[in-house]
């Protein structure tokens, strides 16, 4: 009954997510050579997760920057090189027992309902398809109404980190 606006479907550039067995609160991903960190800072009373940006890093990264990145993943380890390329970081993560790099591809279908940003997405974690629906807003009451109206309120609220961990056997 409200205003709905559809946006053009978008295939997103391939990304690499870095998962850690030691935390579910650091979203560390690379897209187009830029590493982006967001960490969970809390939840709303309604149970919606709140993530905030913590930094962006261009490859190659310096040892000190990689130590910061690994700190968000709760990994404390000696770093031997002065700088790391993306391929070197991926190789490092593959060898580390607490880390797992995951290839992520997304096809996103965005729209708004009553001004609330919504999305249906097809997400492939290492080639395994997961379908996702979400609503994002700082207007939590409006978001709750939209989520209920879409019929997804009873579904679990699972972020990409947890979904990827489930797909690759880390949870």
Order of alpha helices (4+ residues) and beta strands (2+ residues): beta-beta-beta-beta-beta-beta-beta-alpha-beta-alpha-beta-beta-beta-alpha-alpha
